[in-house]
Amino acid sequence: IGAPVLMTSLFSGPSTVTVPWSAPPRFRPAVPPVRTRPFEKLPDLGRSIVLTFDDGPDARYTPDILATLRKHRVRAMFFVCGEMADTHRDLLREMADDGHVVGNHSWSHPLIPGLSRAAIRDELGRTSEVVDTTLGAAPLWYRAPYGAWNRNSFEIGADLGMEPMAWTVDTLDWKTPGTNTIVRRVIDGAAPGVVVLSHDAGGNRSQSVAALRRYLPRLIDEGYRITVPQRV
């Protein structure tokens, strides 16, 4: 949540030693070279649109979003925060059972460029571990909170086996601008290969839930295929 930030070039007690998180051997690095910019749209998908939801899962809103996607038999991407995912592993399983892609949105939603490499690895690694232990596979995609990336995040994400995904159309639903406004932003921004950013947590997301119910059937009626990317 929060306004997008332009791209830029982590319990300890008196006798506690902090040990940085390190990736288990099963976390295979992404195929080189390491990207220096995130994917913002996916034109190779043809007349398709990718719907993405950040910050969840949240028991108040995620189930309704899943129900709407299921009703229309489409798949989406959910970029989950580890502290939310750890609490709602049942919703992670529901996402995977419905064929959705579960991505990594850090553990606690910090501003990544302000963190050390060890802290970035902890934020991303702990979240991937929750997804992996719950679903049997680690995330292949990640999204930096606030859209704030840096070289360390690209390199550490790749080392954990993930590709970076941004967005093309920002609904700004975190500002709760009204259901009509969210719908209009999606419809007006619709085009082949577009990636739409919405949220299923991080605040009152009732408008996001209501908007999805309206714009999803319209997109389908306009001939768009709602899909998810394969690993590049």
Phi, psi and omega per residue, in radians:
I1 nan 2.866 -3.131
G2 1.801 2.863 -3.112
A3 -1.166 2.474 3.118
P4 -1.051 2.504 3.102
V5 -1.917 2.397 -3.140
L6 -1.063 2.589 3.108
M7 -1.019 2.515 3.076
T8 -2.247 2.389 -3.080
S9 -0.835 nan nan
L10 nan nan nan
F11 nan 1.494 3.091
S12 -2.147 2.522 3.081
G13 -1.948 -3.019 -3.054
P14 -1.013 -0.574 -3.087
S15 -2.078 0.425 -3.069
T16 -1.667 2.396 3.033
V17 -1.886 2.204 3.140
T18 -1.435 2.168 3.135
V19 -1.904 2.133 -3.130
P20 -1.056 2.513 3.088
W21 -1.168 2.438 3.062
S22 -2.266 2.537 -3.058
A23 -1.217 2.331 3.026
P24 -1.120 2.767 -3.099
P25 -0.982 -0.489 -3.082
R26 -1.268 -0.216 3.086
F27 -1.402 1.705 -3.070
R28 -1.488 2.345 3.140
P29 -1.044 2.656 3.079
A30 -1.160 2.768 3.135
V31 -1.153 2.239 3.132
P32 -1.214 2.842 0.025
P33 -1.385 2.803 3.094
V34 -1.236 2.304 -3.137
R35 -1.246 2.657 3.077
T36 -1.963 -0.035 3.021
R37 -2.457 2.624 3.101
P38 -1.389 2.785 2.962
F39 -1.175 2.302 3.131
E40 -1.957 -0.420 3.033
K41 -2.664 2.882 -3.048
L42 -2.278 1.300 -3.064
P43 -1.097 -0.434 -3.117
D44 -1.189 -0.117 -3.138
L45 -1.476 0.011 -3.138
G46 1.276 -2.557 -3.125
R47 -1.390 1.178 -3.093
S48 -2.279 2.713 3.064
I49 -2.277 2.440 3.111
V50 -1.861 2.129 3.083
L51 -1.689 2.266 -3.133
T52 -2.212 2.578 -3.104
F53 -2.326 2.227 -3.063
D54 -1.886 2.796 2.886
D55 1.479 -0.198 -3.092
G56 -1.484 -2.811 0.014
P57 -1.417 2.642 3.138
D58 -2.237 2.195 -3.071
A59 -1.106 -0.310 -3.141
R60 -1.412 -0.557 -2.989
Y61 -2.169 -0.615 -3.094
T62 -1.007 -0.736 3.133
P63 -1.035 -0.662 3.121
D64 -1.184 -0.675 3.082
I65 -1.133 -0.767 3.087
L66 -1.048 -0.699 -3.138
A67 -1.111 -0.704 3.130
T68 -1.173 -0.770 3.098
L69 -1.079 -0.700 3.135
R70 -1.152 -0.695 3.133
K71 -1.014 -0.673 -3.107
H72 -1.699 0.085 3.051
R73 0.989 0.830 3.099
V74 -2.179 2.826 -3.135
R75 -2.004 2.683 -3.140
A76 -2.440 3.125 3.083
M77 -1.955 2.365 3.086
F78 -2.077 1.960 3.087
F79 -1.610 1.818 -2.963
V80 -1.685 2.577 2.999
C81 -1.573 2.349 -3.035
G82 -1.010 -0.718 -3.122
E83 -1.160 -0.498 3.057
M84 -1.368 -0.765 -3.122
A85 -1.105 -0.667 -3.138
D86 -1.100 -0.582 3.139
T87 -1.401 -0.508 -3.035
H88 -2.152 0.963 -3.131
R89 -1.113 -0.456 3.087
D90 -1.089 -0.648 3.117
L91 -1.267 -0.582 3.032
L92 -1.036 -0.785 -3.135
R93 -1.123 -0.653 3.118
E94 -1.136 -0.710 3.076
M95 -1.007 -0.884 -3.102
A96 -1.136 -0.700 3.134
D97 -1.080 -0.531 3.131
D98 -1.532 0.018 3.077
G99 1.538 0.173 3.131
H100 -1.354 2.741 3.083
V101 -1.600 2.203 3.112
V102 -1.759 2.030 -3.137
G103 -1.892 3.032 -3.057
N104 -1.787 2.200 3.131
H105 -2.144 0.522 -3.104
S106 1.366 3.069 -3.136
W107 -1.472 -0.884 -2.989
S108 -2.128 0.197 3.096
H109 1.084 0.925 3.113
P110 -1.556 3.013 3.003
L111 -1.463 1.818 -2.970
I112 -1.008 -0.775 -3.094
P113 -1.066 -0.286 3.117
G114 -1.541 0.041 -3.085
L115 -1.807 2.725 3.013
S116 -1.298 2.912 3.092
R117 -1.039 -0.708 3.140
A118 -1.104 -0.669 -3.131
A119 -1.226 -0.682 3.095
I120 -1.113 -0.768 3.124
R121 -1.077 -0.639 3.116
D122 -1.188 -0.786 3.141
E123 -1.062 -0.835 -3.119
L124 -1.344 -0.730 -3.069
G125 -1.150 -0.746 3.139
R126 -1.112 -0.649 3.128
T127 -1.200 -0.772 3.090
S128 -1.053 -0.637 3.131
E129 -1.125 -0.710 3.104
V130 -1.094 -0.794 3.133
V131 -1.114 -0.773 -3.113
D132 -1.085 -0.822 -3.109
T133 -1.228 -0.422 -3.137
T134 -1.503 -0.721 -3.022
L135 -1.873 -0.212 3.137
G136 1.533 0.083 3.106
A137 -2.683 2.424 3.125
A138 -1.382 2.765 3.131
P139 -1.117 2.560 3.074
L140 -1.801 -0.130 -3.120
W141 -2.322 2.621 3.038
Y142 -2.503 2.750 3.116
R143 -2.349 2.246 3.130
A144 -1.251 2.363 3.050
P145 -0.968 2.457 -3.115
Y146 1.111 0.117 -3.057
G147 1.186 0.406 -3.093
A148 -1.725 1.811 -3.085
W149 -1.890 2.793 2.910
N150 -2.613 3.067 -3.061
R151 -1.036 -0.714 3.130
N152 -1.026 -0.704 -3.116
S153 -1.181 -0.678 3.097
F154 -1.116 -0.781 -3.092
E155 -1.196 -0.753 -3.129
I156 -1.226 -0.698 3.072
G157 -1.014 -0.788 3.130
A158 -1.126 -0.669 3.129
D159 -1.119 -0.478 3.100
L160 -1.594 0.133 3.041
G161 1.507 0.404 -3.039
M162 -2.118 2.607 3.017
E163 -1.819 2.577 -3.100
P164 -1.498 2.324 -3.134
M165 -2.175 2.157 3.051
A166 -1.795 -2.315 -3.107
W167 -2.796 2.869 3.078
T168 -1.833 -0.816 -3.098
V169 -1.983 2.093 3.109
D170 -1.773 2.010 -3.141
T171 -1.272 -0.273 -3.070
L172 0.928 0.561 -3.101
D173 -1.143 -0.345 3.130
W174 -1.158 -0.307 3.070
K175 -1.492 -0.004 -3.057
T176 0.778 1.089 -3.087
P177 -1.378 -0.121 -3.082
G178 1.988 2.519 -3.102
T179 -1.034 -0.759 -3.125
N180 -1.028 -0.720 -3.133
T181 -1.138 -0.734 3.119
I182 -1.089 -0.776 3.119
V183 -1.051 -0.802 -3.117
R184 -1.070 -0.728 -3.135
R185 -1.089 -0.668 3.121
V186 -1.213 -0.833 -3.097
I187 -1.132 -0.769 3.134
D188 -1.150 -0.546 -3.114
G189 -1.578 -0.065 -3.079
A190 -1.094 2.319 3.094
A191 -2.923 2.784 3.126
P192 -0.995 2.288 3.070
G193 1.491 0.005 -3.098
V194 -1.216 2.482 3.040
V195 -1.951 2.108 -3.074
V196 -1.752 2.278 3.105
L197 -1.755 2.156 3.011
S198 -2.401 3.139 -3.107
H199 -2.329 2.523 3.073
D200 -2.056 0.261 3.133
A201 -2.876 -3.102 3.107
G202 1.558 0.172 -3.101
G203 2.736 -2.878 3.080
N204 -1.328 1.934 -3.087
R205 -1.918 0.416 3.124
S206 -1.094 -0.602 3.102
Q207 -1.167 -0.648 3.118
S208 -1.128 -0.701 3.108
V209 -1.124 -0.818 -3.127
A210 -1.139 -0.701 -3.122
A211 -1.117 -0.735 3.131
L212 -1.012 -0.717 3.140
R213 -1.061 -0.452 -3.118
R214 -1.627 -0.826 -3.048
Y215 -1.377 -0.464 -3.117
L216 -1.066 -0.892 3.106
P217 -1.106 -0.524 3.105
R218 -1.170 -0.751 3.106
L219 -1.057 -0.755 3.132
I220 -1.116 -0.742 3.111
D221 -1.095 -0.516 3.138
E222 -1.465 0.102 3.029
G223 1.590 0.183 3.110
Y224 -1.476 2.465 3.028
R225 -1.681 2.165 3.125
I226 -1.609 2.041 -2.972
T227 -2.516 -3.082 3.079
V228 -2.242 2.653 -3.132
P229 -1.324 2.649 2.941
Q230 -1.502 2.825 3.122
R231 -1.096 2.269 -3.107
V232 -1.490 nan nan
